[in-house]
Amino acid sequence: MLKNKSLMIITDGKIGTENQCIGLADNLVESYEVKRIQVKKIWDAINPYVRIDAINPSKESFSSYPDVLIVSGRRAVATGLHIKYKSPKTVLICVQDPRVARDKFDYIVVPEHDTYRGSNAIVTVGAMHKLTDKKIKAEGKRLKGLFSGLKKDKTVAVLIGGNSCNHKIDLDLTKKIIYDIKESAKQLKANVVLTASRRTPEDCFDLIKKELGKMKNAYVYKGEGDNPYFAFMDIADYVFVSNDSISMLTEATFTGKPVYLIELEGGSKKFDKFHNGLKDKGIVRVLGKDKLEDYKYKRIENAKDVAKKIEKELK
């Protein structure tokens, strides 16, 4: 941890990238400030590659500047560059490729399937996230009552995504996924706990709830009350995760538990490169194709690894 250093996070409010920034900050300092900023109307309208760093594009005013600033998102990048202009001593970190003024950033954190490489690049396997061992254990303990009806010794956690610009799921594929989940649970003699995302089509999720509802040892989070996502990671012995989300897959591989990909239709060069890299490293396998077994791998701890590198250079 960096001692006696102030840290600020500036984002445009997108949860996925903000969580990555928070994950890094959690491993860098004890406390920090998060600002979700909006830019002035003219800056929101012009080409994002047009910059005047001496002018603050944000509606937020700054009376002082942090020792370390983490930014992500186009609007946040512009504000970060302004702060760096006003306070050159501020260590400026961008999560994901800013695509502009790369030389102005002290560090740019990019996943290995991204193309940017430079002297200030820190390359990760997948995405950073907010998961920590402490948070996972705490949530497992806090929400253990949700799983009191599950009687098997082992548990499979299933993380289902949905439709995106790269991947698709429909009822026919959902039926296959349900079959694979049931057969795997039978083979492993395991409970099943499942959560779906906002991108999961309603008819597909309805079918999942109906079919898994017939199982004696299954729990489906239906969107009411606390999301037990972190608790799932604690109680799981195996994690099945759909291949449409880099963040969910990276979070699953943080656990060090066997991870099996649920393959949705579609893909892209970026996703294929990421998935193939994990397969080649022996980190993930494919549900319905590869043998179910308790295998080991070096878990992915991106936020911790990035923080260690930055901490070492700043001390």
ZAMARGU-4260 file (C-alpha; in steps of 0.2 Angstrom, whole numbers, plus 5000, padded with zeros to 4 digits):
<rodrens>
0) 5000/5000/5000 | 5006/5018/4996 | 5007/5028/5013 | 5002/5046/5014 | 4996/5047/4996
5) 4980/5055/4991 | 4971/5046/4977 | 4956/5051/4967 | 4946/5041/4954 | 4937/5050/4940
10) 4925/5041/4928 | 4910/5044/4917 | 4899/5033/4928 | 4901/5017/4917 | 4900/5003/4930
15) 4912/4991/4921 | 4926/5003/4920 | 4923/5011/4937 | 4924/4994/4945 | 4941/4991/4937
20) 4947/5008/4944 | 4940/5004/4961 | 4949/4987/4961 | 4966/4995/4958 | 4963/5009/4971
25) 4958/4996/4984 | 4975/4988/4981 | 4985/5005/4981 | 4979/5015/4996 | 4968/5014/5011
30) 4956/5027/5006 | 4951/5037/4991 | 4938/5048/4983 | 4927/5043/4968 | 4920/5056/4956
35) 4908/5053/4942 | 4910/5069/4932 | 4900/5077/4918 | 4908/5088/4905 | 4902/5105/4899
40) 4890/5104/4885 | 4902/5110/4871 | 4915/5097/4876 | 4903/5083/4875 | 4898/5088/4857
45) 4915/5090/4850 | 4927/5077/4843 | 4935/5068/4858 | 4952/5070/4850 | 4951/5088/4851
50) 4959/5094/4867 | 4964/5110/4876 | 4972/5103/4892 | 4974/5120/4900 | 4955/5121/4901
55) 4944/5111/4913 | 4931/5102/4902 | 4922/5096/4918 | 4907/5104/4927 | 4917/5099/4942
60) 4929/5112/4949 | 4945/5106/4958 | 4953/5117/4972 | 4967/5104/4975 | 4974/5090/4966
65) 4978/5072/4971 | 4995/5063/4972 | 4988/5049/4961 | 4973/5050/4949 | 4965/5035/4940
70) 4953/5039/4926 | 4943/5029/4913 | 4931/5034/4900 | 4932/5048/4886 | 4926/5062/4897
75) 4936/5057/4912 | 4952/5056/4901 | 4950/5074/4896 | 4948/5080/4914 | 4962/5069/4919
80) 4973/5077/4906 | 4968/5094/4912 | 4973/5090/4930 | 4990/5083/4924 | 4993/5100/4915
85) 4989/5109/4931 | 4998/5097/4943 | 5012/5089/4934 | 5017/5079/4950 | 5001/5070/4950
90) 5003/5052/4944 | 4990/5050/4930 | 4984/5032/4927 | 4972/5027/4914 | 4962/5011/4914
95) 4960/5005/4896 | 4968/5014/4881 | 4964/5033/4881 | 4968/5033/4863 | 4973/5051/4865
100) 4989/5059/4872 | 4996/5042/4878 | 5013/5050/4882 | 5005/5061/4895 | 5000/5046/4906
105) 5012/5039/4918 | 5003/5022/4917 | 4990/5015/4905 | 4983/4998/4910 | 4977/4988/4896
110) 4971/4969/4894 | 4983/4958/4883 | 4970/4957/4870 | 4971/4976/4867 | 4984/4982/4854
115) 4992/4996/4863 | 5010/4993/4869 | 5021/5007/4876 | 5034/5010/4889 | 5020/5016/4901
120) 5008/5001/4897 | 5004/4988/4910 | 4997/4973/4902 | 4984/4962/4911 | 4975/4946/4908
125) 4957/4952/4906 | 4950/4965/4917 | 4953/4972/4934 | 4939/4971/4946 | 4933/4974/4964
130) 4934/4956/4971 | 4946/4953/4985 | 4947/4937/4996 | 4941/4948/5011 | 4925/4954/5002
135) 4921/4936/4995 | 4923/4928/5012 | 4913/4942/5021 | 4898/4940/5009 | 4899/4921/5010
140) 4897/4923/5028 | 4884/4937/5028 | 4872/4928/5015 | 4875/4910/5020 | 4857/4909/5025
145) 4851/4910/5007 | 4859/4893/5004 | 4853/4884/5019 | 4842/4872/5009 | 4857/4866/4998
150) 4862/4849/5005 | 4876/4843/4993 | 4894/4844/4998 | 4900/4853/4982 | 4892/4868/4974
155) 4893/4874/4956 | 4891/4893/4953 | 4883/4898/4936 | 4886/4916/4929 | 4875/4919/4914
160) 4876/4934/4903 | 4866/4937/4887 | 4864/4946/4871 | 4878/4959/4866 | 4885/4966/4850
165) 4896/4950/4849 | 4886/4936/4857 | 4869/4929/4857 | 4858/4917/4867 | 4841/4911/4862
170) 4829/4898/4869 | 4837/4883/4860 | 4854/4887/4866 | 4846/4890/4884 | 4839/4872/4883
175) 4857/4865/4879 | 4864/4876/4893 | 4851/4870/4906 | 4855/4852/4901 | 4874/4854/4903
180) 4871/4862/4920 | 4860/4848/4926 | 4871/4834/4919 | 4886/4842/4927 | 4878/4844/4944
185) 4873/4826/4943 | 4890/4820/4939 | 4899/4831/4952 | 4885/4828/4965 | 4884/4846/4967
190) 4872/4860/4971 | 4869/4874/4958 | 4868/4892/4962 | 4864/4904/4947 | 4863/4922/4943
195) 4859/4931/4926 | 4864/4948/4920 | 4853/4962/4914 | 4857/4956/4896 | 4849/4939/4898
200) 4833/4939/4888 | 4818/4937/4899 | 4811/4921/4890 | 4828/4913/4892 | 4829/4917/4911
205) 4811/4912/4913 | 4815/4895/4906 | 4831/4894/4918 | 4821/4898/4933 | 4807/4885/4928
210) 4819/4871/4925 | 4831/4874/4939 | 4816/4876/4951 | 4813/4858/4948 | 4830/4853/4956
215) 4831/4850/4975 | 4848/4858/4977 | 4847/4873/4967 | 4846/4892/4971 | 4842/4905/4957
220) 4845/4924/4961 | 4829/4932/4954 | 4835/4950/4956 | 4826/4953/4973 | 4836/4958/4988
225) 4855/4958/4989 | 4864/4951/4974 | 4874/4936/4981 | 4887/4936/4967 | 4902/4938/4979
230) 4894/4925/4990 | 4893/4913/4975 | 4912/4915/4973 | 4914/4910/4991 | 4904/4894/4992
235) 4908/4888/4974 | 4919/4873/4971 | 4917/4876/4952 | 4912/4891/4942 | 4903/4890/4925
240) 4903/4907/4916 | 4896/4912/4899 | 4909/4918/4887 | 4901/4935/4883 | 4908/4945/4898
245) 4927/4947/4900 | 4924/4955/4917 | 4914/4940/4924 | 4927/4928/4917 | 4941/4937/4924
250) 4932/4938/4941 | 4929/4919/4940 | 4947/4915/4937 | 4952/4926/4952 | 4945/4912/4963
255) 4957/4899/4958 | 4943/4887/4956 | 4940/4877/4941 | 4931/4888/4928 | 4921/4881/4913
260) 4916/4892/4899 | 4897/4892/4893 | 4899/4896/4875 | 4886/4908/4868 | 4884/4910/4849
265) 4895/4923/4840 | 4912/4930/4846 | 4925/4942/4840 | 4944/4943/4837 | 4945/4952/4854
270) 4935/4939/4863 | 4942/4924/4854 | 4960/4930/4858 | 4956/4932/4876 | 4947/4915/4878
275) 4961/4906/4868 | 4974/4913/4879 | 4965/4907/4895 | 4963/4890/4887 | 4981/4889/4882
280) 4987/4893/4899 | 4976/4879/4906 | 4965/4892/4916 | 4948/4888/4908 | 4940/4874/4900
285) 4924/4872/4890 | 4907/4866/4898 | 4900/4851/4888 | 4917/4847/4879 | 4930/4846/4892
290) 4931/4833/4907 | 4924/4839/4923 | 4938/4839/4936 | 4946/4848/4950 | 4961/4856/4942
295) 4973/4869/4947 | 4980/4885/4940 | 4988/4901/4945 | 4974/4913/4948 | 4972/4929/4940
300) 4975/4944/4952 | 4976/4959/4940 | 4972/4973/4952 | 4985/4967/4965 | 4998/4964/4952
305) 4996/4981/4944 | 4996/4989/4961 | 5012/4981/4966 | 5021/4987/4950 | 5015/5005/4952
310) 5019/5005/4971 | 5036/4998/4968 | 5040/5012/4956 | 5032/5026/4966 | 5041/5022/4983
</rodrens>
